[in-house]
Amino acid sequence: MFAHELVTYRGRKSATLMLNMPYRHRRTGKQIGTAPWRFKGEKEPMIGKPLRGIALVVVGALVALTLTGLGVVNMFSGVVNIFGFKPFQVSQTDRSQPALLKSLQNLSRYHAAVSNFELVLDIEDDVAGVPDVIAGRRTLFVAAGTVDAYVDLSGLAEKDLTFSPDGKSVTVLLPDSQLDKPNLDHDRSYVFGQDRGVLDRVVDALETPEQTEFYIQAETKMATAAEESELRKQATDNTKAMLTSMFGSVEIQVMFLDK
């Protein structure tokens, strides 16, 4: 312990400055630390109690955050606690009615070819006279789906099948191949990005944004692309190959007439 004489401090003269003054427990008298300095005869600072209180609060908060991070308490998802107890388990009850069969329909379509399409819609909606930052939106929509091409064999009439007198060959007049409606894959179709004005953001927060128009436009573009492709021709060629193989299994030669 060291001492040093000061002339004045806080209006007091000849105060003695005590360096490395020990802190002692009030009951046991055991030294529990040292103070950087204090004046002789001056009571131990009371700053320790508030600091200890703040430290306890901080430690408690850290413990609570840690336990929450470990998944001990989560009232929304029913996370397992320390003892494996789930106080907030979520259950689901299915009260749906069974599917009702309305009708059965015979099909004679031979689906001979299928095409896979992917496209990106870039749709921008503007409000005349209003800046884009206020109103308007631009949407990037990724769409994926397929288009089938088929030949409806129910259209084959008796006059469309002409057998030779010896029954060893047949002449077939095939119906034209047709395109089925585009079938969008909803798992692979989604809004990739969207820029919206302030008003549009407010509207979307109040009601679910409508995406039906994106699916309709995607189907339209896929149908147009399929029409412009070789899909119909491929379906016709595959149908001819199927019929040739089928008649060939009974040793009948097939010839096809073009319309």
Rosetta constraint file for C-alpha pairs under 8 A:
AtomPair CA 1 CA 18 HARMONIC 7.15 0.50
AtomPair CA 1 CA 19 HARMONIC 6.11 0.50
AtomPair CA 1 CA 20 HARMONIC 5.84 0.50
AtomPair CA 1 CA 21 HARMONIC 6.39 0.50
AtomPair CA 2 CA 18 HARMONIC 5.95 0.50
AtomPair CA 2 CA 19 HARMONIC 5.18 0.50
AtomPair CA 2 CA 20 HARMONIC 7.05 0.50
AtomPair CA 3 CA 16 HARMONIC 6.43 0.50
AtomPair CA 3 CA 17 HARMONIC 5.55 0.50
AtomPair CA 3 CA 18 HARMONIC 4.76 0.50
AtomPair CA 3 CA 19 HARMONIC 6.14 0.50
AtomPair CA 4 CA 16 HARMONIC 5.86 0.50
AtomPair CA 4 CA 17 HARMONIC 5.22 0.50
AtomPair CA 4 CA 18 HARMONIC 6.82 0.50
AtomPair CA 5 CA 14 HARMONIC 6.23 0.50
AtomPair CA 5 CA 15 HARMONIC 6.23 0.50
AtomPair CA 5 CA 16 HARMONIC 4.94 0.50
AtomPair CA 5 CA 17 HARMONIC 6.29 0.50
AtomPair CA 6 CA 13 HARMONIC 7.24 0.50
AtomPair CA 6 CA 14 HARMONIC 5.54 0.50
AtomPair CA 6 CA 15 HARMONIC 5.59 0.50
AtomPair CA 6 CA 16 HARMONIC 6.33 0.50
AtomPair CA 6 CA 17 HARMONIC 7.03 0.50
AtomPair CA 7 CA 12 HARMONIC 7.96 0.50
AtomPair CA 7 CA 13 HARMONIC 5.27 0.50
AtomPair CA 7 CA 14 HARMONIC 5.02 0.50
AtomPair CA 7 CA 15 HARMONIC 6.86 0.50
AtomPair CA 8 CA 12 HARMONIC 5.28 0.50
AtomPair CA 8 CA 13 HARMONIC 4.45 0.50
AtomPair CA 8 CA 14 HARMONIC 6.36 0.50
AtomPair CA 8 CA 15 HARMONIC 6.83 0.50
AtomPair CA 9 CA 13 HARMONIC 6.67 0.50
AtomPair CA 9 CA 15 HARMONIC 6.99 0.50
AtomPair CA 15 CA 39 HARMONIC 6.85 0.50
AtomPair CA 15 CA 40 HARMONIC 7.28 0.50
AtomPair CA 16 CA 39 HARMONIC 5.78 0.50
AtomPair CA 16 CA 40 HARMONIC 5.57 0.50
AtomPair CA 17 CA 37 HARMONIC 6.88 0.50
AtomPair CA 17 CA 38 HARMONIC 6.02 0.50
AtomPair CA 17 CA 39 HARMONIC 4.72 0.50
AtomPair CA 17 CA 40 HARMONIC 6.30 0.50
AtomPair CA 18 CA 37 HARMONIC 5.53 0.50
AtomPair CA 18 CA 38 HARMONIC 5.45 0.50
AtomPair CA 18 CA 39 HARMONIC 5.63 0.50
AtomPair CA 18 CA 40 HARMONIC 6.10 0.50
AtomPair CA 19 CA 35 HARMONIC 7.49 0.50
AtomPair CA 19 CA 36 HARMONIC 6.02 0.50
AtomPair CA 19 CA 37 HARMONIC 4.52 0.50
AtomPair CA 19 CA 38 HARMONIC 6.85 0.50
AtomPair CA 20 CA 34 HARMONIC 5.59 0.50
AtomPair CA 20 CA 35 HARMONIC 5.42 0.50
AtomPair CA 20 CA 36 HARMONIC 5.09 0.50
AtomPair CA 20 CA 37 HARMONIC 5.80 0.50
AtomPair CA 21 CA 34 HARMONIC 5.37 0.50
AtomPair CA 21 CA 35 HARMONIC 5.11 0.50
AtomPair CA 21 CA 36 HARMONIC 6.81 0.50
AtomPair CA 21 CA 37 HARMONIC 6.16 0.50
AtomPair CA 21 CA 38 HARMONIC 7.02 0.50
AtomPair CA 22 CA 31 HARMONIC 6.36 0.50
AtomPair CA 22 CA 32 HARMONIC 7.57 0.50
AtomPair CA 22 CA 33 HARMONIC 5.75 0.50
AtomPair CA 22 CA 34 HARMONIC 4.03 0.50
AtomPair CA 22 CA 35 HARMONIC 6.02 0.50
AtomPair CA 23 CA 31 HARMONIC 5.60 0.50
AtomPair CA 23 CA 32 HARMONIC 5.65 0.50
AtomPair CA 23 CA 33 HARMONIC 4.92 0.50
AtomPair CA 23 CA 34 HARMONIC 5.11 0.50
AtomPair CA 23 CA 35 HARMONIC 6.57 0.50
AtomPair CA 23 CA 44 HARMONIC 7.87 0.50
AtomPair CA 24 CA 28 HARMONIC 7.96 0.50
AtomPair CA 24 CA 29 HARMONIC 5.21 0.50
AtomPair CA 24 CA 30 HARMONIC 5.22 0.50
AtomPair CA 24 CA 31 HARMONIC 4.13 0.50
AtomPair CA 24 CA 32 HARMONIC 5.50 0.50
AtomPair CA 24 CA 33 HARMONIC 7.10 0.50
AtomPair CA 25 CA 29 HARMONIC 4.73 0.50
AtomPair CA 25 CA 30 HARMONIC 5.28 0.50
AtomPair CA 25 CA 31 HARMONIC 6.28 0.50
AtomPair CA 25 CA 32 HARMONIC 6.54 0.50
AtomPair CA 38 CA 42 HARMONIC 6.89 0.50
AtomPair CA 46 CA 50 HARMONIC 7.81 0.50
AtomPair CA 47 CA 51 HARMONIC 6.38 0.50
AtomPair CA 48 CA 52 HARMONIC 6.08 0.50
AtomPair CA 49 CA 53 HARMONIC 6.24 0.50
AtomPair CA 50 CA 54 HARMONIC 6.19 0.50
AtomPair CA 51 CA 55 HARMONIC 6.02 0.50
AtomPair CA 52 CA 56 HARMONIC 6.16 0.50
AtomPair CA 53 CA 57 HARMONIC 6.34 0.50
AtomPair CA 54 CA 58 HARMONIC 6.21 0.50
AtomPair CA 55 CA 59 HARMONIC 6.08 0.50
AtomPair CA 56 CA 60 HARMONIC 6.00 0.50
AtomPair CA 57 CA 61 HARMONIC 6.15 0.50
AtomPair CA 58 CA 62 HARMONIC 6.22 0.50
AtomPair CA 59 CA 63 HARMONIC 6.16 0.50
AtomPair CA 60 CA 64 HARMONIC 6.17 0.50
AtomPair CA 61 CA 65 HARMONIC 6.17 0.50
AtomPair CA 62 CA 66 HARMONIC 6.05 0.50
AtomPair CA 63 CA 67 HARMONIC 6.12 0.50
AtomPair CA 64 CA 68 HARMONIC 6.11 0.50
AtomPair CA 65 CA 69 HARMONIC 6.02 0.50
AtomPair CA 66 CA 70 HARMONIC 6.19 0.50
AtomPair CA 67 CA 71 HARMONIC 6.43 0.50
AtomPair CA 67 CA 72 HARMONIC 5.49 0.50
AtomPair CA 67 CA 73 HARMONIC 7.18 0.50
AtomPair CA 68 CA 72 HARMONIC 5.50 0.50
AtomPair CA 68 CA 73 HARMONIC 5.49 0.50
AtomPair CA 68 CA 74 HARMONIC 7.04 0.50
AtomPair CA 71 CA 79 HARMONIC 5.63 0.50
AtomPair CA 71 CA 80 HARMONIC 6.52 0.50
AtomPair CA 71 CA 81 HARMONIC 6.56 0.50
AtomPair CA 72 CA 79 HARMONIC 6.51 0.50
AtomPair CA 72 CA 80 HARMONIC 6.08 0.50
AtomPair CA 72 CA 81 HARMONIC 4.01 0.50
AtomPair CA 72 CA 82 HARMONIC 6.07 0.50
AtomPair CA 73 CA 78 HARMONIC 7.73 0.50
AtomPair CA 73 CA 79 HARMONIC 6.47 0.50
AtomPair CA 73 CA 80 HARMONIC 7.60 0.50
AtomPair CA 73 CA 81 HARMONIC 6.29 0.50
AtomPair CA 74 CA 78 HARMONIC 5.67 0.50
AtomPair CA 74 CA 79 HARMONIC 5.48 0.50
AtomPair CA 75 CA 79 HARMONIC 7.51 0.50
AtomPair CA 75 CA 87 HARMONIC 7.95 0.50
AtomPair CA 75 CA 88 HARMONIC 6.10 0.50
AtomPair CA 76 CA 88 HARMONIC 7.23 0.50
AtomPair CA 77 CA 88 HARMONIC 7.06 0.50
AtomPair CA 77 CA 89 HARMONIC 7.38 0.50
AtomPair CA 77 CA 90 HARMONIC 7.64 0.50
AtomPair CA 78 CA 86 HARMONIC 5.68 0.50
AtomPair CA 78 CA 87 HARMONIC 6.32 0.50
AtomPair CA 78 CA 88 HARMONIC 4.46 0.50
AtomPair CA 78 CA 89 HARMONIC 5.24 0.50
AtomPair CA 78 CA 90 HARMONIC 7.39 0.50
AtomPair CA 79 CA 86 HARMONIC 6.43 0.50
AtomPair CA 79 CA 88 HARMONIC 7.89 0.50
AtomPair CA 80 CA 84 HARMONIC 5.19 0.50
AtomPair CA 80 CA 85 HARMONIC 5.72 0.50
AtomPair CA 80 CA 86 HARMONIC 5.24 0.50
AtomPair CA 81 CA 85 HARMONIC 5.73 0.50
AtomPair CA 81 CA 86 HARMONIC 6.88 0.50
AtomPair CA 108 CA 152 HARMONIC 5.79 0.50
AtomPair CA 108 CA 153 HARMONIC 5.46 0.50
AtomPair CA 108 CA 154 HARMONIC 5.37 0.50
AtomPair CA 109 CA 150 HARMONIC 6.13 0.50
AtomPair CA 109 CA 151 HARMONIC 5.59 0.50
AtomPair CA 109 CA 152 HARMONIC 4.29 0.50
AtomPair CA 109 CA 153 HARMONIC 5.87 0.50
AtomPair CA 109 CA 154 HARMONIC 7.36 0.50
AtomPair CA 110 CA 150 HARMONIC 5.29 0.50
AtomPair CA 110 CA 151 HARMONIC 5.24 0.50
AtomPair CA 110 CA 152 HARMONIC 6.28 0.50
AtomPair CA 110 CA 153 HARMONIC 6.95 0.50
AtomPair CA 110 CA 239 HARMONIC 7.34 0.50
AtomPair CA 111 CA 148 HARMONIC 6.73 0.50
AtomPair CA 111 CA 149 HARMONIC 5.93 0.50
AtomPair CA 111 CA 150 HARMONIC 4.15 0.50
AtomPair CA 111 CA 151 HARMONIC 6.59 0.50
AtomPair CA 111 CA 235 HARMONIC 7.51 0.50
AtomPair CA 112 CA 148 HARMONIC 7.80 0.50
AtomPair CA 112 CA 149 HARMONIC 6.12 0.50
AtomPair CA 112 CA 150 HARMONIC 5.34 0.50
AtomPair CA 112 CA 151 HARMONIC 7.21 0.50
AtomPair CA 112 CA 234 HARMONIC 7.61 0.50
AtomPair CA 112 CA 235 HARMONIC 4.65 0.50
AtomPair CA 112 CA 236 HARMONIC 7.38 0.50
AtomPair CA 112 CA 238 HARMONIC 5.68 0.50
AtomPair CA 112 CA 239 HARMONIC 6.05 0.50
AtomPair CA 113 CA 148 HARMONIC 5.96 0.50
AtomPair CA 113 CA 149 HARMONIC 5.23 0.50
AtomPair CA 113 CA 150 HARMONIC 6.89 0.50
AtomPair CA 113 CA 231 HARMONIC 6.77 0.50
AtomPair CA 113 CA 234 HARMONIC 6.44 0.50
AtomPair CA 113 CA 235 HARMONIC 4.99 0.50
AtomPair CA 113 CA 238 HARMONIC 7.41 0.50
AtomPair CA 114 CA 146 HARMONIC 6.71 0.50
AtomPair CA 114 CA 147 HARMONIC 5.67 0.50
AtomPair CA 114 CA 148 HARMONIC 4.33 0.50
AtomPair CA 114 CA 149 HARMONIC 5.98 0.50
AtomPair CA 114 CA 231 HARMONIC 7.33 0.50
AtomPair CA 115 CA 146 HARMONIC 5.48 0.50
AtomPair CA 115 CA 147 HARMONIC 5.32 0.50
AtomPair CA 115 CA 148 HARMONIC 6.45 0.50
AtomPair CA 115 CA 226 HARMONIC 7.44 0.50
AtomPair CA 115 CA 231 HARMONIC 7.06 0.50
AtomPair CA 116 CA 144 HARMONIC 7.63 0.50
AtomPair CA 116 CA 145 HARMONIC 5.96 0.50
AtomPair CA 116 CA 146 HARMONIC 4.50 0.50
AtomPair CA 116 CA 147 HARMONIC 6.70 0.50
AtomPair CA 117 CA 144 HARMONIC 5.68 0.50
AtomPair CA 117 CA 145 HARMONIC 5.44 0.50
AtomPair CA 117 CA 146 HARMONIC 5.86 0.50
AtomPair CA 117 CA 147 HARMONIC 7.90 0.50
AtomPair CA 117 CA 222 HARMONIC 6.72 0.50
AtomPair CA 118 CA 142 HARMONIC 7.49 0.50
AtomPair CA 118 CA 143 HARMONIC 5.70 0.50
AtomPair CA 118 CA 144 HARMONIC 4.38 0.50
AtomPair CA 118 CA 145 HARMONIC 6.63 0.50
AtomPair CA 119 CA 142 HARMONIC 6.03 0.50
AtomPair CA 119 CA 143 HARMONIC 5.41 0.50
AtomPair CA 119 CA 144 HARMONIC 6.58 0.50
AtomPair CA 119 CA 218 HARMONIC 7.61 0.50
AtomPair CA 120 CA 140 HARMONIC 6.60 0.50
AtomPair CA 120 CA 141 HARMONIC 5.54 0.50
AtomPair CA 120 CA 142 HARMONIC 4.57 0.50
AtomPair CA 120 CA 143 HARMONIC 6.20 0.50
AtomPair CA 121 CA 139 HARMONIC 7.60 0.50
AtomPair CA 121 CA 140 HARMONIC 5.54 0.50
AtomPair CA 121 CA 141 HARMONIC 4.93 0.50
AtomPair CA 121 CA 142 HARMONIC 6.40 0.50
AtomPair CA 121 CA 143 HARMONIC 7.67 0.50
AtomPair CA 121 CA 214 HARMONIC 7.62 0.50
AtomPair CA 121 CA 218 HARMONIC 7.34 0.50
AtomPair CA 122 CA 138 HARMONIC 7.17 0.50
AtomPair CA 122 CA 139 HARMONIC 5.82 0.50
AtomPair CA 122 CA 140 HARMONIC 4.79 0.50
AtomPair CA 122 CA 141 HARMONIC 6.68 0.50
AtomPair CA 123 CA 138 HARMONIC 5.64 0.50
AtomPair CA 123 CA 139 HARMONIC 5.23 0.50
AtomPair CA 123 CA 140 HARMONIC 6.59 0.50
AtomPair CA 124 CA 136 HARMONIC 7.65 0.50
AtomPair CA 124 CA 137 HARMONIC 5.79 0.50
AtomPair CA 124 CA 138 HARMONIC 4.10 0.50
AtomPair CA 124 CA 139 HARMONIC 6.29 0.50
AtomPair CA 125 CA 136 HARMONIC 5.43 0.50
AtomPair CA 125 CA 137 HARMONIC 5.30 0.50
AtomPair CA 125 CA 138 HARMONIC 6.19 0.50
AtomPair CA 126 CA 132 HARMONIC 7.03 0.50
AtomPair CA 126 CA 135 HARMONIC 7.32 0.50
AtomPair CA 126 CA 136 HARMONIC 4.78 0.50
AtomPair CA 126 CA 137 HARMONIC 6.77 0.50
AtomPair CA 127 CA 131 HARMONIC 7.73 0.50
AtomPair CA 127 CA 132 HARMONIC 7.71 0.50
AtomPair CA 127 CA 135 HARMONIC 6.41 0.50
AtomPair CA 127 CA 136 HARMONIC 5.87 0.50
AtomPair CA 130 CA 134 HARMONIC 6.65 0.50
AtomPair CA 130 CA 135 HARMONIC 6.41 0.50
AtomPair CA 131 CA 135 HARMONIC 6.46 0.50
AtomPair CA 131 CA 136 HARMONIC 7.91 0.50
AtomPair CA 132 CA 136 HARMONIC 5.30 0.50
AtomPair CA 132 CA 137 HARMONIC 7.27 0.50
AtomPair CA 132 CA 196 HARMONIC 7.61 0.50
AtomPair CA 132 CA 197 HARMONIC 5.73 0.50
AtomPair CA 133 CA 196 HARMONIC 7.20 0.50
AtomPair CA 133 CA 197 HARMONIC 4.48 0.50
AtomPair CA 133 CA 198 HARMONIC 6.27 0.50
AtomPair CA 134 CA 197 HARMONIC 4.56 0.50
AtomPair CA 134 CA 198 HARMONIC 4.94 0.50
AtomPair CA 134 CA 199 HARMONIC 5.97 0.50
AtomPair CA 134 CA 200 HARMONIC 7.96 0.50
AtomPair CA 135 CA 196 HARMONIC 7.04 0.50
AtomPair CA 135 CA 197 HARMONIC 4.30 0.50
AtomPair CA 135 CA 198 HARMONIC 6.16 0.50
AtomPair CA 135 CA 199 HARMONIC 5.44 0.50
AtomPair CA 135 CA 200 HARMONIC 5.96 0.50
AtomPair CA 136 CA 196 HARMONIC 5.89 0.50
AtomPair CA 136 CA 197 HARMONIC 5.31 0.50
AtomPair CA 136 CA 200 HARMONIC 6.63 0.50
AtomPair CA 137 CA 194 HARMONIC 6.93 0.50
AtomPair CA 137 CA 195 HARMONIC 5.38 0.50
AtomPair CA 137 CA 196 HARMONIC 4.28 0.50
AtomPair CA 137 CA 197 HARMONIC 6.24 0.50
AtomPair CA 137 CA 200 HARMONIC 7.31 0.50
AtomPair CA 138 CA 194 HARMONIC 5.59 0.50
AtomPair CA 138 CA 195 HARMONIC 5.16 0.50
AtomPair CA 138 CA 196 HARMONIC 6.61 0.50
AtomPair CA 139 CA 191 HARMONIC 7.17 0.50
AtomPair CA 139 CA 192 HARMONIC 7.74 0.50
AtomPair CA 139 CA 193 HARMONIC 5.95 0.50
AtomPair CA 139 CA 194 HARMONIC 4.44 0.50
AtomPair CA 139 CA 195 HARMONIC 6.59 0.50
AtomPair CA 140 CA 191 HARMONIC 6.02 0.50
AtomPair CA 140 CA 192 HARMONIC 5.40 0.50
AtomPair CA 140 CA 193 HARMONIC 5.14 0.50
AtomPair CA 140 CA 194 HARMONIC 6.22 0.50
AtomPair CA 141 CA 189 HARMONIC 7.39 0.50
AtomPair CA 141 CA 190 HARMONIC 5.85 0.50
AtomPair CA 141 CA 191 HARMONIC 4.43 0.50
AtomPair CA 141 CA 192 HARMONIC 5.47 0.50
AtomPair CA 141 CA 193 HARMONIC 7.23 0.50
AtomPair CA 141 CA 214 HARMONIC 7.02 0.50
AtomPair CA 142 CA 188 HARMONIC 7.70 0.50
AtomPair CA 142 CA 189 HARMONIC 5.35 0.50
AtomPair CA 142 CA 190 HARMONIC 5.46 0.50
AtomPair CA 142 CA 191 HARMONIC 6.23 0.50
AtomPair CA 142 CA 192 HARMONIC 6.24 0.50
AtomPair CA 143 CA 184 HARMONIC 7.24 0.50
AtomPair CA 143 CA 185 HARMONIC 7.66 0.50
AtomPair CA 143 CA 188 HARMONIC 6.70 0.50
AtomPair CA 143 CA 189 HARMONIC 4.34 0.50
AtomPair CA 143 CA 190 HARMONIC 6.70 0.50
AtomPair CA 143 CA 215 HARMONIC 7.68 0.50
AtomPair CA 143 CA 218 HARMONIC 6.40 0.50
AtomPair CA 144 CA 184 HARMONIC 5.92 0.50
AtomPair CA 144 CA 185 HARMONIC 5.69 0.50
AtomPair CA 144 CA 186 HARMONIC 7.87 0.50
AtomPair CA 144 CA 188 HARMONIC 5.85 0.50
AtomPair CA 144 CA 189 HARMONIC 5.68 0.50
AtomPair CA 145 CA 182 HARMONIC 6.80 0.50
AtomPair CA 145 CA 183 HARMONIC 5.40 0.50
AtomPair CA 145 CA 184 HARMONIC 4.07 0.50
AtomPair CA 145 CA 185 HARMONIC 5.00 0.50
AtomPair CA 146 CA 182 HARMONIC 5.77 0.50
AtomPair CA 146 CA 183 HARMONIC 5.27 0.50
AtomPair CA 146 CA 184 HARMONIC 6.52 0.50
AtomPair CA 146 CA 185 HARMONIC 7.87 0.50
AtomPair CA 147 CA 179 HARMONIC 7.00 0.50
AtomPair CA 147 CA 180 HARMONIC 6.13 0.50
AtomPair CA 147 CA 181 HARMONIC 6.47 0.50
AtomPair CA 147 CA 182 HARMONIC 4.69 0.50
AtomPair CA 147 CA 183 HARMONIC 6.25 0.50
AtomPair CA 147 CA 222 HARMONIC 7.58 0.50
AtomPair CA 147 CA 223 HARMONIC 7.30 0.50
AtomPair CA 147 CA 226 HARMONIC 6.92 0.50
AtomPair CA 148 CA 179 HARMONIC 5.90 0.50
AtomPair CA 148 CA 180 HARMONIC 5.20 0.50
AtomPair CA 148 CA 181 HARMONIC 7.52 0.50
AtomPair CA 148 CA 182 HARMONIC 7.46 0.50
AtomPair CA 149 CA 177 HARMONIC 6.63 0.50
AtomPair CA 149 CA 178 HARMONIC 5.56 0.50
AtomPair CA 149 CA 179 HARMONIC 4.47 0.50
AtomPair CA 149 CA 180 HARMONIC 5.95 0.50
AtomPair CA 149 CA 231 HARMONIC 6.51 0.50
AtomPair CA 149 CA 232 HARMONIC 6.11 0.50
AtomPair CA 149 CA 235 HARMONIC 5.82 0.50
AtomPair CA 150 CA 177 HARMONIC 5.51 0.50
AtomPair CA 150 CA 178 HARMONIC 5.46 0.50
AtomPair CA 150 CA 179 HARMONIC 6.44 0.50
AtomPair CA 150 CA 180 HARMONIC 7.34 0.50
AtomPair CA 150 CA 232 HARMONIC 7.97 0.50
AtomPair CA 150 CA 235 HARMONIC 6.17 0.50
AtomPair CA 151 CA 175 HARMONIC 6.66 0.50
AtomPair CA 151 CA 176 HARMONIC 6.64 0.50
AtomPair CA 151 CA 177 HARMONIC 4.62 0.50
AtomPair CA 151 CA 178 HARMONIC 6.27 0.50
AtomPair CA 151 CA 235 HARMONIC 7.28 0.50
AtomPair CA 151 CA 236 HARMONIC 7.20 0.50
AtomPair CA 151 CA 239 HARMONIC 7.25 0.50
AtomPair CA 152 CA 175 HARMONIC 6.94 0.50
AtomPair CA 152 CA 177 HARMONIC 7.37 0.50
AtomPair CA 153 CA 174 HARMONIC 7.92 0.50
AtomPair CA 153 CA 175 HARMONIC 7.28 0.50
AtomPair CA 155 CA 175 HARMONIC 6.45 0.50
AtomPair CA 156 CA 160 HARMONIC 5.91 0.50
AtomPair CA 156 CA 161 HARMONIC 7.61 0.50
AtomPair CA 156 CA 173 HARMONIC 7.70 0.50
AtomPair CA 156 CA 174 HARMONIC 6.96 0.50
AtomPair CA 156 CA 175 HARMONIC 6.93 0.50
AtomPair CA 157 CA 161 HARMONIC 7.14 0.50
AtomPair CA 158 CA 162 HARMONIC 7.72 0.50
AtomPair CA 160 CA 171 HARMONIC 7.66 0.50
AtomPair CA 160 CA 172 HARMONIC 5.66 0.50
AtomPair CA 160 CA 173 HARMONIC 4.91 0.50
AtomPair CA 160 CA 174 HARMONIC 7.35 0.50
AtomPair CA 161 CA 170 HARMONIC 6.62 0.50
AtomPair CA 161 CA 171 HARMONIC 5.72 0.50
AtomPair CA 161 CA 172 HARMONIC 4.92 0.50
AtomPair CA 161 CA 173 HARMONIC 6.74 0.50
AtomPair CA 162 CA 170 HARMONIC 5.41 0.50
AtomPair CA 162 CA 171 HARMONIC 5.01 0.50
AtomPair CA 162 CA 172 HARMONIC 6.70 0.50
AtomPair CA 163 CA 167 HARMONIC 5.74 0.50
AtomPair CA 163 CA 168 HARMONIC 7.56 0.50
AtomPair CA 163 CA 169 HARMONIC 5.85 0.50
AtomPair CA 163 CA 170 HARMONIC 4.25 0.50
AtomPair CA 163 CA 171 HARMONIC 6.36 0.50
AtomPair CA 164 CA 168 HARMONIC 6.43 0.50
AtomPair CA 164 CA 169 HARMONIC 5.46 0.50
AtomPair CA 164 CA 170 HARMONIC 6.04 0.50
AtomPair CA 167 CA 252 HARMONIC 7.42 0.50
AtomPair CA 168 CA 251 HARMONIC 6.96 0.50
AtomPair CA 168 CA 252 HARMONIC 4.83 0.50
AtomPair CA 168 CA 253 HARMONIC 6.21 0.50
AtomPair CA 169 CA 252 HARMONIC 5.04 0.50
AtomPair CA 169 CA 253 HARMONIC 4.38 0.50
AtomPair CA 169 CA 254 HARMONIC 5.73 0.50
AtomPair CA 169 CA 255 HARMONIC 7.60 0.50
AtomPair CA 170 CA 252 HARMONIC 7.00 0.50
AtomPair CA 170 CA 253 HARMONIC 6.27 0.50
AtomPair CA 170 CA 254 HARMONIC 5.06 0.50
AtomPair CA 170 CA 255 HARMONIC 6.25 0.50
AtomPair CA 171 CA 254 HARMONIC 5.92 0.50
AtomPair CA 171 CA 255 HARMONIC 4.75 0.50
AtomPair CA 171 CA 256 HARMONIC 5.63 0.50
AtomPair CA 171 CA 257 HARMONIC 6.94 0.50
AtomPair CA 172 CA 254 HARMONIC 7.13 0.50
AtomPair CA 172 CA 255 HARMONIC 6.19 0.50
AtomPair CA 172 CA 256 HARMONIC 4.80 0.50
AtomPair CA 172 CA 257 HARMONIC 6.08 0.50
AtomPair CA 173 CA 256 HARMONIC 5.88 0.50
AtomPair CA 173 CA 257 HARMONIC 5.02 0.50
AtomPair CA 173 CA 258 HARMONIC 6.68 0.50
AtomPair CA 173 CA 259 HARMONIC 7.32 0.50
AtomPair CA 174 CA 256 HARMONIC 7.31 0.50
AtomPair CA 174 CA 257 HARMONIC 7.37 0.50
AtomPair CA 174 CA 258 HARMONIC 7.62 0.50
AtomPair CA 176 CA 236 HARMONIC 7.50 0.50
AtomPair CA 177 CA 232 HARMONIC 5.71 0.50
AtomPair CA 177 CA 233 HARMONIC 7.69 0.50
AtomPair CA 177 CA 235 HARMONIC 6.47 0.50
AtomPair CA 177 CA 236 HARMONIC 5.98 0.50
AtomPair CA 178 CA 232 HARMONIC 6.62 0.50
AtomPair CA 179 CA 226 HARMONIC 7.86 0.50
AtomPair CA 179 CA 227 HARMONIC 7.69 0.50
AtomPair CA 179 CA 232 HARMONIC 7.18 0.50
AtomPair CA 181 CA 223 HARMONIC 7.24 0.50
AtomPair CA 182 CA 219 HARMONIC 5.69 0.50
AtomPair CA 182 CA 222 HARMONIC 6.60 0.50
AtomPair CA 182 CA 223 HARMONIC 6.22 0.50
AtomPair CA 183 CA 219 HARMONIC 7.67 0.50
AtomPair CA 184 CA 189 HARMONIC 7.46 0.50
AtomPair CA 184 CA 215 HARMONIC 7.79 0.50
AtomPair CA 184 CA 219 HARMONIC 7.21 0.50
AtomPair CA 185 CA 189 HARMONIC 6.17 0.50
AtomPair CA 186 CA 190 HARMONIC 7.48 0.50
AtomPair CA 196 CA 200 HARMONIC 5.85 0.50
AtomPair CA 196 CA 201 HARMONIC 6.22 0.50
AtomPair CA 197 CA 201 HARMONIC 6.29 0.50
AtomPair CA 198 CA 202 HARMONIC 6.46 0.50
AtomPair CA 199 CA 203 HARMONIC 6.32 0.50
AtomPair CA 200 CA 204 HARMONIC 6.13 0.50
AtomPair CA 201 CA 205 HARMONIC 6.19 0.50
AtomPair CA 202 CA 206 HARMONIC 6.54 0.50
AtomPair CA 203 CA 207 HARMONIC 6.27 0.50
AtomPair CA 204 CA 208 HARMONIC 5.85 0.50
AtomPair CA 204 CA 209 HARMONIC 5.60 0.50
AtomPair CA 211 CA 215 HARMONIC 6.89 0.50
AtomPair CA 212 CA 216 HARMONIC 6.35 0.50
AtomPair CA 213 CA 217 HARMONIC 6.13 0.50
AtomPair CA 214 CA 218 HARMONIC 6.09 0.50
AtomPair CA 215 CA 219 HARMONIC 6.16 0.50
AtomPair CA 216 CA 220 HARMONIC 6.24 0.50
AtomPair CA 217 CA 221 HARMONIC 6.22 0.50
AtomPair CA 218 CA 222 HARMONIC 6.15 0.50
AtomPair CA 219 CA 223 HARMONIC 6.10 0.50
AtomPair CA 220 CA 224 HARMONIC 6.27 0.50
AtomPair CA 221 CA 225 HARMONIC 6.16 0.50
AtomPair CA 222 CA 226 HARMONIC 6.08 0.50
AtomPair CA 223 CA 227 HARMONIC 6.15 0.50
AtomPair CA 224 CA 228 HARMONIC 6.33 0.50
AtomPair CA 225 CA 229 HARMONIC 6.25 0.50
AtomPair CA 226 CA 230 HARMONIC 7.71 0.50
AtomPair CA 226 CA 231 HARMONIC 6.44 0.50
AtomPair CA 227 CA 231 HARMONIC 7.39 0.50
AtomPair CA 227 CA 232 HARMONIC 7.67 0.50
AtomPair CA 230 CA 234 HARMONIC 6.12 0.50
AtomPair CA 231 CA 235 HARMONIC 6.20 0.50
AtomPair CA 232 CA 236 HARMONIC 6.33 0.50
AtomPair CA 233 CA 237 HARMONIC 6.20 0.50
AtomPair CA 234 CA 238 HARMONIC 6.11 0.50
AtomPair CA 235 CA 239 HARMONIC 6.13 0.50
AtomPair CA 236 CA 240 HARMONIC 6.27 0.50
AtomPair CA 237 CA 241 HARMONIC 6.27 0.50
AtomPair CA 238 CA 242 HARMONIC 6.21 0.50
AtomPair CA 239 CA 243 HARMONIC 6.25 0.50
AtomPair CA 240 CA 244 HARMONIC 6.01 0.50
AtomPair CA 240 CA 256 HARMONIC 7.76 0.50
AtomPair CA 241 CA 245 HARMONIC 6.20 0.50
AtomPair CA 242 CA 246 HARMONIC 6.17 0.50
AtomPair CA 243 CA 247 HARMONIC 6.06 0.50
AtomPair CA 243 CA 254 HARMONIC 7.82 0.50
AtomPair CA 244 CA 248 HARMONIC 5.80 0.50
AtomPair CA 244 CA 253 HARMONIC 7.31 0.50
AtomPair CA 244 CA 254 HARMONIC 5.86 0.50
AtomPair CA 245 CA 249 HARMONIC 6.26 0.50
AtomPair CA 246 CA 250 HARMONIC 7.44 0.50
AtomPair CA 247 CA 251 HARMONIC 6.42 0.50
AtomPair CA 247 CA 252 HARMONIC 5.12 0.50
AtomPair CA 247 CA 253 HARMONIC 6.69 0.50
AtomPair CA 247 CA 254 HARMONIC 6.96 0.50
AtomPair CA 248 CA 252 HARMONIC 5.17 0.50
AtomPair CA 248 CA 253 HARMONIC 6.20 0.50
AtomPair CA 248 CA 254 HARMONIC 7.85 0.50
